[in-house]
Amino acid sequence: MRYLFWLLLLFAAAVVVTIGAHSPAYVMFVYPPYRVDMSLTLFICMMLLAMFVGYGVSAS
């Protein structure tokens, strides 16, 4: 039963990511004369990766 719950949770997360990936939103960083545009989905993935890496570095 526990494995079924985790499997359903994994599928629900995949659906949320798929729906969120089709968002037309973007993030723009401006530091004159430079400008960086990226999708909101990529920005969120990069922030999550940075959080996990930071946690891993601080835990060791």
N, CA, C and O atoms as a Tripos MOL2 file, in Angstrom:
@<TRIPOS>MOLECULE
protein
  240   239    60     0     0
PROTEIN
NO_CHARGES

@<TRIPOS>ATOM
      1 N           0.8240   -1.1870    0.0000 N.3       1 MET1
      2 CA          0.0000    0.0000    0.0000 C.3       1 MET1
      3 C           0.8750    1.2600    0.0000 C.2       1 MET1
      4 O           0.5570    2.2540   -0.6530 O.2       1 MET1
      5 N           1.9730    1.1940    0.7410 N.am      2 ARG2
      6 CA          2.8610    2.3430    0.8290 C.3       2 ARG2
      7 C           3.4890    2.6440   -0.5350 C.2       2 ARG2
      8 O           3.6280    3.8050   -0.9190 O.2       2 ARG2
      9 N           3.8660    1.5850   -1.2650 N.am      3 TYR3
     10 CA          4.4640    1.7810   -2.5850 C.3       3 TYR3
     11 C           3.4620    2.3790   -3.5700 C.2       3 TYR3
     12 O           3.8340    3.1790   -4.4280 O.2       3 TYR3
     13 N           2.2190    1.9980   -3.4510 N.am      4 LEU4
     14 CA          1.1750    2.5620   -4.3090 C.3       4 LEU4
     15 C           1.0160    4.0520   -4.0380 C.2       4 LEU4
     16 O           0.8480    4.8350   -4.9730 O.2       4 LEU4
     17 N           1.0670    4.4500   -2.7820 N.am      5 PHE5
     18 CA          0.9760    5.8660   -2.4290 C.3       5 PHE5
     19 C           2.1280    6.6540   -3.0430 C.2       5 PHE5
     20 O           1.9080    7.7200   -3.6190 O.2       5 PHE5
     21 N           3.3510    6.1460   -2.9260 N.am      6 TRP6
     22 CA          4.5110    6.8430   -3.4770 C.3       6 TRP6
     23 C           4.4630    6.8890   -5.0020 C.2       6 TRP6
     24 O           4.8800    7.8760   -5.6070 O.2       6 TRP6
     25 N           3.9610    5.8390   -5.6180 N.am      7 LEU7
     26 CA          3.8350    5.8100   -7.0690 C.3       7 LEU7
     27 C           2.8100    6.8450   -7.5350 C.2       7 LEU7
     28 O           3.0460    7.5580   -8.5100 O.2       7 LEU7
     29 N           1.6900    6.9270   -6.8500 N.am      8 LEU8
     30 CA          0.6900    7.9430   -7.1870 C.3       8 LEU8
     31 C           1.2260    9.3510   -6.9590 C.2       8 LEU8
     32 O           0.9450   10.2550   -7.7460 O.2       8 LEU8
     33 N           1.9790    9.5410   -5.9120 N.am      9 LEU9
     34 CA          2.5840   10.8380   -5.6400 C.3       9 LEU9
     35 C           3.5890   11.2140   -6.7300 C.2       9 LEU9
     36 O           3.6530   12.3710   -7.1460 O.2       9 LEU9
     37 N           4.3660   10.2460   -7.1880 N.am     10 LEU10
     38 CA          5.3170   10.4820   -8.2660 C.3      10 LEU10
     39 C           4.5990   10.8540   -9.5570 C.2      10 LEU10
     40 O           5.0170   11.7880  -10.2410 O.2      10 LEU10
     41 N           3.5330   10.1470   -9.9030 N.am     11 PHE11
     42 CA          2.7700   10.4760  -11.0930 C.3      11 PHE11
     43 C           2.1170   11.8550  -10.9890 C.2      11 PHE11
     44 O           2.0680   12.5910  -11.9750 O.2      11 PHE11
     45 N           1.6210   12.2050   -9.8180 N.am     12 ALA12
     46 CA          1.0170   13.5230   -9.6250 C.3      12 ALA12
     47 C           2.0710   14.6200   -9.7950 C.2      12 ALA12
     48 O           1.7890   15.6660  -10.3790 O.2      12 ALA12
     49 N           3.2690   14.3870   -9.2920 N.am     13 ALA13
     50 CA          4.3460   15.3630   -9.4610 C.3      13 ALA13
     51 C           4.7180   15.5070  -10.9310 C.2      13 ALA13
     52 O           5.0020   16.6120  -11.3940 O.2      13 ALA13
     53 N           4.7200   14.3990  -11.6660 N.am     14 ALA14
     54 CA          5.0320   14.4540  -13.0910 C.3      14 ALA14
     55 C           3.9730   15.2540  -13.8500 C.2      14 ALA14
     56 O           4.3050   16.0020  -14.7700 O.2      14 ALA14
     57 N           2.7270   15.1060  -13.4810 N.am     15 VAL15
     58 CA          1.6510   15.8720  -14.1210 C.3      15 VAL15
     59 C           1.8060   17.3550  -13.8260 C.2      15 VAL15
     60 O           1.6420   18.1840  -14.7210 O.2      15 VAL15
     61 N           2.1180   17.6970  -12.5910 N.am     16 VAL16
     62 CA          2.2920   19.1040  -12.2190 C.3      16 VAL16
     63 C           3.4640   19.7220  -12.9770 C.2      16 VAL16
     64 O           3.3650   20.8540  -13.4490 O.2      16 VAL16
     65 N           4.5600   19.0010  -13.0970 N.am     17 VAL17
     66 CA          5.7230   19.5100  -13.8240 C.3      17 VAL17
     67 C           5.3970   19.6840  -15.3000 C.2      17 VAL17
     68 O           5.7990   20.6740  -15.9110 O.2      17 VAL17
     69 N           4.6800   18.7400  -15.8730 N.am     18 THR18
     70 CA          4.3130   18.8300  -17.2930 C.3      18 THR18
     71 C           3.3990   20.0130  -17.5540 C.2      18 THR18
     72 O           3.5880   20.7390  -18.5300 O.2      18 THR18
     73 N           2.4250   20.2120  -16.7060 N.am     19 ILE19
     74 CA          1.5170   21.3550  -16.8790 C.3      19 ILE19
     75 C           2.2690   22.6600  -16.6710 C.2      19 ILE19
     76 O           2.0510   23.6250  -17.4030 O.2      19 ILE19
     77 N           3.1460   22.6990  -15.6860 N.am     20 GLY20
     78 CA          3.9170   23.9080  -15.4200 C.3      20 GLY20
     79 C           4.9330   24.2280  -16.4980 C.2      20 GLY20
     80 O           5.3020   25.3890  -16.6780 O.2      20 GLY20
     81 N           5.3910   23.2120  -17.2190 N.am     21 ALA21
     82 CA          6.3920   23.4180  -18.2620 C.3      21 ALA21
     83 C           5.8190   24.1440  -19.4700 C.2      21 ALA21
     84 O           6.5720   24.7160  -20.2570 O.2      21 ALA21
     85 N           4.5180   24.1310  -19.6280 N.am     22 HIS22
     86 CA          3.8970   24.7950  -20.7700 C.3      22 HIS22
     87 C           3.5220   26.2430  -20.4540 C.2      22 HIS22
     88 O           2.7810   26.8750  -21.2070 O.2      22 HIS22
     89 N           4.0230   26.7490  -19.3700 N.am     23 SER23
     90 CA          3.7430   28.1250  -18.9790 C.3      23 SER23
     91 C           4.5520   29.0970  -19.8410 C.2      23 SER23
     92 O           5.7430   28.8760  -20.0550 O.2      23 SER23
     93 N           3.9320   30.1600  -20.3330 N.am     24 PRO24
     94 CA          4.6740   31.1280  -21.1420 C.3      24 PRO24
     95 C           5.4810   32.1280  -20.3070 C.2      24 PRO24
     96 O           6.0860   33.0490  -20.8560 O.2      24 PRO24
     97 N           5.4890   31.9490  -18.9980 N.am     25 ALA25
     98 CA          6.1840   32.8990  -18.1340 C.3      25 ALA25
     99 C           7.6990   32.7650  -18.2780 C.2      25 ALA25
    100 O           8.2120   31.6970  -18.6120 O.2      25 ALA25
    101 N           8.3970   33.8560  -18.0240 N.am     26 TYR26
    102 CA          9.8460   33.8310  -18.0780 C.3      26 TYR26
    103 C          10.4090   34.7400  -16.9970 C.2      26 TYR26
    104 O           9.7050   35.5730  -16.4270 O.2      26 TYR26
    105 N          11.6910   34.5580  -16.7320 N.am     27 VAL27
    106 CA         12.4110   35.3540  -15.7370 C.3      27 VAL27
    107 C          13.4920   36.1200  -16.4760 C.2      27 VAL27
    108 O          14.1820   35.5660  -17.3320 O.2      27 VAL27
    109 N          13.6390   37.3980  -16.1420 N.am     28 MET28
    110 CA         14.6430   38.2160  -16.8080 C.3      28 MET28
    111 C          15.5140   38.8980  -15.7510 C.2      28 MET28
    112 O          15.0090   39.5630  -14.8470 O.2      28 MET28
    113 N          16.8110   38.7210  -15.8810 N.am     29 PHE29
    114 CA         17.7850   39.4000  -15.0280 C.3      29 PHE29
    115 C          18.4740   40.4570  -15.8700 C.2      29 PHE29
    116 O          18.9510   40.1740  -16.9690 O.2      29 PHE29
    117 N          18.5240   41.6790  -15.3490 N.am     30 VAL30
    118 CA         19.1380   42.7810  -16.0890 C.3      30 VAL30
    119 C          20.2470   43.3840  -15.2460 C.2      30 VAL30
    120 O          20.0340   43.8120  -14.1110 O.2      30 VAL30
    121 N          21.4220   43.4060  -15.8250 N.am     31 TYR31
    122 CA         22.5640   44.1010  -15.2410 C.3      31 TYR31
    123 C          23.2310   44.8120  -16.4060 C.2      31 TYR31
    124 O          24.0020   44.2060  -17.1500 O.2      31 TYR31
    125 N          22.9320   46.1100  -16.5690 N.am     32 PRO32
    126 CA         23.3610   46.8200  -17.7910 C.3      32 PRO32
    127 C          24.8500   46.6420  -18.0580 C.2      32 PRO32
    128 O          25.6510   46.7950  -17.1360 O.2      32 PRO32
    129 N          25.2330   46.3350  -19.2430 N.am     33 PRO33
    130 CA         24.4920   46.2040  -20.5010 C.3      33 PRO33
    131 C          24.0510   44.7730  -20.8010 C.2      33 PRO33
    132 O          23.7560   44.4620  -21.9550 O.2      33 PRO33
    133 N          23.9960   43.8920  -19.7950 N.am     34 TYR34
    134 CA         23.6590   42.4910  -20.0200 C.3      34 TYR34
    135 C          22.2020   42.2200  -19.6490 C.2      34 TYR34
    136 O          21.6250   42.8870  -18.7900 O.2      34 TYR34
    137 N          21.6250   41.2200  -20.3220 N.am     35 ARG35
    138 CA         20.2690   40.7910  -20.0180 C.3      35 ARG35
    139 C          20.1970   39.2780  -20.2150 C.2      35 ARG35
    140 O          20.6270   38.7600  -21.2460 O.2      35 ARG35
    141 N          19.6580   38.5800  -19.2360 N.am     36 VAL36
    142 CA         19.5190   37.1290  -19.3030 C.3      36 VAL36
    143 C          18.0420   36.7870  -19.1940 C.2      36 VAL36
    144 O          17.3940   37.1320  -18.2060 O.2      36 VAL36
    145 N          17.5010   36.1050  -20.2140 N.am     37 ASP37
    146 CA         16.1200   35.6380  -20.2080 C.3      37 ASP37
    147 C          16.1270   34.1220  -20.1110 C.2      37 ASP37
    148 O          16.8970   33.4540  -20.8000 O.2      37 ASP37
    149 N          15.2700   33.5810  -19.2560 N.am     38 MET38
    150 CA         15.1180   32.1300  -19.1710 C.3      38 MET38
    151 C          13.6770   31.8160  -18.7940 C.2      38 MET38
    152 O          12.9700   32.6550  -18.2350 O.2      38 MET38
    153 N          13.2590   30.6150  -19.1020 N.am     39 SER39
    154 CA         11.8920   30.2210  -18.7820 C.3      39 SER39
    155 C          11.7430   30.0700  -17.2670 C.2      39 SER39
    156 O          12.7130   29.8130  -16.5530 O.2      39 SER39
    157 N          10.5300   30.2320  -16.8070 N.am     40 LEU40
    158 CA         10.2600   30.0960  -15.3800 C.3      40 LEU40
    159 C          10.5340   28.6730  -14.9130 C.2      40 LEU40
    160 O          11.0110   28.4640  -13.7980 O.2      40 LEU40
    161 N          10.2350   27.6990  -15.7570 N.am     41 THR41
    162 CA         10.4750   26.2970  -15.4070 C.3      41 THR41
    163 C          11.9630   26.0260  -15.2110 C.2      41 THR41
    164 O          12.3550   25.3670  -14.2470 O.2      41 THR41
    165 N          12.7920   26.5330  -16.1230 N.am     42 LEU42
    166 CA         14.2380   26.3630  -15.9800 C.3      42 LEU42
    167 C          14.7460   27.0600  -14.7270 C.2      42 LEU42
    168 O          15.6030   26.5200  -14.0270 O.2      42 LEU42
    169 N          14.2360   28.2400  -14.4350 N.am     43 PHE43
    170 CA         14.6530   28.9840  -13.2430 C.3      43 PHE43
    171 C          14.3210   28.2060  -11.9700 C.2      43 PHE43
    172 O          15.1470   28.1200  -11.0610 O.2      43 PHE43
    173 N          13.1190   27.6420  -11.9040 N.am     44 ILE44
    174 CA         12.7100   26.8790  -10.7220 C.3      44 ILE44
    175 C          13.5710   25.6310  -10.5730 C.2      44 ILE44
    176 O          13.9830   25.2930   -9.4640 O.2      44 ILE44
    177 N          13.8510   24.9370  -11.6910 N.am     45 CYS45
    178 CA         14.7130   23.7530  -11.6370 C.3      45 CYS45
    179 C          16.1180   24.1180  -11.1640 C.2      45 CYS45
    180 O          16.7110   23.3900  -10.3680 O.2      45 CYS45
    181 N          16.6470   25.2280  -11.6430 N.am     46 MET46
    182 CA         17.9790   25.6550  -11.2250 C.3      46 MET46
    183 C          18.0060   26.0460   -9.7470 C.2      46 MET46
    184 O          18.9870   25.7770   -9.0540 O.2      46 MET46
    185 N          16.9500   26.6680   -9.2690 N.am     47 MET47
    186 CA         16.8930   27.0380   -7.8560 C.3      47 MET47
    187 C          16.7950   25.8020   -6.9650 C.2      47 MET47
    188 O          17.4230   25.7490   -5.9070 O.2      47 MET47
    189 N          16.0030   24.7990   -7.3900 N.am     48 LEU48
    190 CA         15.9200   23.5530   -6.6270 C.3      48 LEU48
    191 C          17.2660   22.8310   -6.6130 C.2      48 LEU48
    192 O          17.6790   22.3100   -5.5770 O.2      48 LEU48
    193 N          17.9430   22.7990   -7.7470 N.am     49 LEU49
    194 CA         19.2610   22.1770   -7.8130 C.3      49 LEU49
    195 C          20.2450   22.9030   -6.8990 C.2      49 LEU49
    196 O          21.0200   22.2630   -6.1900 O.2      49 LEU49
    197 N          20.2160   24.2350   -6.9120 N.am     50 ALA50
    198 CA         21.1010   25.0130   -6.0450 C.3      50 ALA50
    199 C          20.7890   24.7420   -4.5690 C.2      50 ALA50
    200 O          21.7000   24.6850   -3.7430 O.2      50 ALA50
    201 N          19.5110   24.5760   -4.2400 N.am     51 MET51
    202 CA         19.1260   24.2970   -2.8620 C.3      51 MET51
    203 C          19.6640   22.9330   -2.4220 C.2      51 MET51
    204 O          20.2070   22.8020   -1.3250 O.2      51 MET51
    205 N          19.5100   21.9060   -3.2910 N.am     52 PHE52
    206 CA         19.9940   20.5770   -2.9400 C.3      52 PHE52
    207 C          21.5130   20.5390   -2.8480 C.2      52 PHE52
    208 O          22.0590   19.8890   -1.9570 O.2      52 PHE52
    209 N          22.2010   21.2210   -3.7480 N.am     53 VAL53
    210 CA         23.6600   21.2700   -3.6930 C.3      53 VAL53
    211 C          24.1150   22.0030   -2.4400 C.2      53 VAL53
    212 O          25.0410   21.5550   -1.7640 O.2      53 VAL53
    213 N          23.4790   23.1230   -2.1230 N.am     54 GLY54
    214 CA         23.8280   23.8620   -0.9080 C.3      54 GLY54
    215 C          23.5950   23.0580    0.3500 C.2      54 GLY54
    216 O          24.3920   23.0970    1.2870 O.2      54 GLY54
    217 N          22.4840   22.3200    0.3610 N.am     55 TYR55
    218 CA         22.2020   21.4600    1.5190 C.3      55 TYR55
    219 C          23.2430   20.3470    1.6250 C.2      55 TYR55
    220 O          23.7170   20.0280    2.7150 O.2      55 TYR55
    221 N          23.5960   19.7580    0.4700 N.am     56 GLY56
    222 CA         24.5940   18.6970    0.4730 C.3      56 GLY56
    223 C          25.9550   19.1830    0.9280 C.2      56 GLY56
    224 O          26.6600   18.4730    1.6450 O.2      56 GLY56
    225 N          26.3330   20.3840    0.5220 N.am     57 VAL57
    226 CA         27.6350   20.9360    0.9270 C.3      57 VAL57
    227 C          27.6340   21.2750    2.4060 C.2      57 VAL57
    228 O          28.6220   21.0280    3.0990 O.2      57 VAL57
    229 N          26.5380   21.8380    2.9000 N.am     58 SER58
    230 CA         26.5060   22.2380    4.3140 C.3      58 SER58
    231 C          26.3570   21.0240    5.2330 C.2      58 SER58
    232 O          26.7710   21.0820    6.3910 O.2      58 SER58
    233 N          25.7760   19.9290    4.7400 N.am     59 ALA59
    234 CA         25.5860   18.7400    5.5780 C.3      59 ALA59
    235 C          26.8680   17.9190    5.7210 C.2      59 ALA59
    236 O          27.0100   17.1290    6.6550 O.2      59 ALA59
    237 N          27.7880   18.1140    4.7940 N.am     60 SER60
    238 CA         29.0070   17.2830    4.8590 C.3      60 SER60
    239 C          30.1400   17.9690    5.5810 C.2      60 SER60
    240 O          31.2230   17.3980    5.7140 O.2      60 SER60
@<TRIPOS>BOND
     1     1     2 1
     2     2     3 1
     3     3     4 2
     4     3     5 am
     5     5     6 1
     6     6     7 1
     7     7     8 2
     8     7     9 am
     9     9    10 1
    10    10    11 1
    11    11    12 2
    12    11    13 am
    13    13    14 1
    14    14    15 1
    15    15    16 2
    16    15    17 am
    17    17    18 1
    18    18    19 1
    19    19    20 2
    20    19    21 am
    21    21    22 1
    22    22    23 1
    23    23    24 2
    24    23    25 am
    25    25    26 1
    26    26    27 1
    27    27    28 2
    28    27    29 am
    29    29    30 1
    30    30    31 1
    31    31    32 2
    32    31    33 am
    33    33    34 1
    34    34    35 1
    35    35    36 2
    36    35    37 am
    37    37    38 1
    38    38    39 1
    39    39    40 2
    40    39    41 am
    41    41    42 1
    42    42    43 1
    43    43    44 2
    44    43    45 am
    45    45    46 1
    46    46    47 1
    47    47    48 2
    48    47    49 am
    49    49    50 1
    50    50    51 1
    51    51    52 2
    52    51    53 am
    53    53    54 1
    54    54    55 1
    55    55    56 2
    56    55    57 am
    57    57    58 1
    58    58    59 1
    59    59    60 2
    60    59    61 am
    61    61    62 1
    62    62    63 1
    63    63    64 2
    64    63    65 am
    65    65    66 1
    66    66    67 1
    67    67    68 2
    68    67    69 am
    69    69    70 1
    70    70    71 1
    71    71    72 2
    72    71    73 am
    73    73    74 1
    74    74    75 1
    75    75    76 2
    76    75    77 am
    77    77    78 1
    78    78    79 1
    79    79    80 2
    80    79    81 am
    81    81    82 1
    82    82    83 1
    83    83    84 2
    84    83    85 am
    85    85    86 1
    86    86    87 1
    87    87    88 2
    88    87    89 am
    89    89    90 1
    90    90    91 1
    91    91    92 2
    92    91    93 am
    93    93    94 1
    94    94    95 1
    95    95    96 2
    96    95    97 am
    97    97    98 1
    98    98    99 1
    99    99   100 2
   100    99   101 am
   101   101   102 1
   102   102   103 1
   103   103   104 2
   104   103   105 am
   105   105   106 1
   106   106   107 1
   107   107   108 2
   108   107   109 am
   109   109   110 1
   110   110   111 1
   111   111   112 2
   112   111   113 am
   113   113   114 1
   114   114   115 1
   115   115   116 2
   116   115   117 am
   117   117   118 1
   118   118   119 1
   119   119   120 2
   120   119   121 am
   121   121   122 1
   122   122   123 1
   123   123   124 2
   124   123   125 am
   125   125   126 1
   126   126   127 1
   127   127   128 2
   128   127   129 am
   129   129   130 1
   130   130   131 1
   131   131   132 2
   132   131   133 am
   133   133   134 1
   134   134   135 1
   135   135   136 2
   136   135   137 am
   137   137   138 1
   138   138   139 1
   139   139   140 2
   140   139   141 am
   141   141   142 1
   142   142   143 1
   143   143   144 2
   144   143   145 am
   145   145   146 1
   146   146   147 1
   147   147   148 2
   148   147   149 am
   149   149   150 1
   150   150   151 1
   151   151   152 2
   152   151   153 am
   153   153   154 1
   154   154   155 1
   155   155   156 2
   156   155   157 am
   157   157   158 1
   158   158   159 1
   159   159   160 2
   160   159   161 am
   161   161   162 1
   162   162   163 1
   163   163   164 2
   164   163   165 am
   165   165   166 1
   166   166   167 1
   167   167   168 2
   168   167   169 am
   169   169   170 1
   170   170   171 1
   171   171   172 2
   172   171   173 am
   173   173   174 1
   174   174   175 1
   175   175   176 2
   176   175   177 am
   177   177   178 1
   178   178   179 1
   179   179   180 2
   180   179   181 am
   181   181   182 1
   182   182   183 1
   183   183   184 2
   184   183   185 am
   185   185   186 1
   186   186   187 1
   187   187   188 2
   188   187   189 am
   189   189   190 1
   190   190   191 1
   191   191   192 2
   192   191   193 am
   193   193   194 1
   194   194   195 1
   195   195   196 2
   196   195   197 am
   197   197   198 1
   198   198   199 1
   199   199   200 2
   200   199   201 am
   201   201   202 1
   202   202   203 1
   203   203   204 2
   204   203   205 am
   205   205   206 1
   206   206   207 1
   207   207   208 2
   208   207   209 am
   209   209   210 1
   210   210   211 1
   211   211   212 2
   212   211   213 am
   213   213   214 1
   214   214   215 1
   215   215   216 2
   216   215   217 am
   217   217   218 1
   218   218   219 1
   219   219   220 2
   220   219   221 am
   221   221   222 1
   222   222   223 1
   223   223   224 2
   224   223   225 am
   225   225   226 1
   226   226   227 1
   227   227   228 2
   228   227   229 am
   229   229   230 1
   230   230   231 1
   231   231   232 2
   232   231   233 am
   233   233   234 1
   234   234   235 1
   235   235   236 2
   236   235   237 am
   237   237   238 1
   238   238   239 1
   239   239   240 2
@<TRIPOS>SUBSTRUCTURE
     1 MET1         2 RESIDUE 1 A MET
     2 ARG2         6 RESIDUE 1 A ARG
     3 TYR3        10 RESIDUE 1 A TYR
     4 LEU4        14 RESIDUE 1 A LEU
     5 PHE5        18 RESIDUE 1 A PHE
     6 TRP6        22 RESIDUE 1 A TRP
     7 LEU7        26 RESIDUE 1 A LEU
     8 LEU8        30 RESIDUE 1 A LEU
     9 LEU9        34 RESIDUE 1 A LEU
    10 LEU10       38 RESIDUE 1 A LEU
    11 PHE11       42 RESIDUE 1 A PHE
    12 ALA12       46 RESIDUE 1 A ALA
    13 ALA13       50 RESIDUE 1 A ALA
    14 ALA14       54 RESIDUE 1 A ALA
    15 VAL15       58 RESIDUE 1 A VAL
    16 VAL16       62 RESIDUE 1 A VAL
    17 VAL17       66 RESIDUE 1 A VAL
    18 THR18       70 RESIDUE 1 A THR
    19 ILE19       74 RESIDUE 1 A ILE
    20 GLY20       78 RESIDUE 1 A GLY
    21 ALA21       82 RESIDUE 1 A ALA
    22 HIS22       86 RESIDUE 1 A HIS
    23 SER23       90 RESIDUE 1 A SER
    24 PRO24       94 RESIDUE 1 A PRO
    25 ALA25       98 RESIDUE 1 A ALA
    26 TYR26      102 RESIDUE 1 A TYR
    27 VAL27      106 RESIDUE 1 A VAL
    28 MET28      110 RESIDUE 1 A MET
    29 PHE29      114 RESIDUE 1 A PHE
    30 VAL30      118 RESIDUE 1 A VAL
    31 TYR31      122 RESIDUE 1 A TYR
    32 PRO32      126 RESIDUE 1 A PRO
    33 PRO33      130 RESIDUE 1 A PRO
    34 TYR34      134 RESIDUE 1 A TYR
    35 ARG35      138 RESIDUE 1 A ARG
    36 VAL36      142 RESIDUE 1 A VAL
    37 ASP37      146 RESIDUE 1 A ASP
    38 MET38      150 RESIDUE 1 A MET
    39 SER39      154 RESIDUE 1 A SER
    40 LEU40      158 RESIDUE 1 A LEU
    41 THR41      162 RESIDUE 1 A THR
    42 LEU42      166 RESIDUE 1 A LEU
    43 PHE43      170 RESIDUE 1 A PHE
    44 ILE44      174 RESIDUE 1 A ILE
    45 CYS45      178 RESIDUE 1 A CYS
    46 MET46      182 RESIDUE 1 A MET
    47 MET47      186 RESIDUE 1 A MET
    48 LEU48      190 RESIDUE 1 A LEU
    49 LEU49      194 RESIDUE 1 A LEU
    50 ALA50      198 RESIDUE 1 A ALA
    51 MET51      202 RESIDUE 1 A MET
    52 PHE52      206 RESIDUE 1 A PHE
    53 VAL53      210 RESIDUE 1 A VAL
    54 GLY54      214 RESIDUE 1 A GLY
    55 TYR55      218 RESIDUE 1 A TYR
    56 GLY56      222 RESIDUE 1 A GLY
    57 VAL57      226 RESIDUE 1 A VAL
    58 SER58      230 RESIDUE 1 A SER
    59 ALA59      234 RESIDUE 1 A ALA
    60 SER60      238 RESIDUE 1 A SER
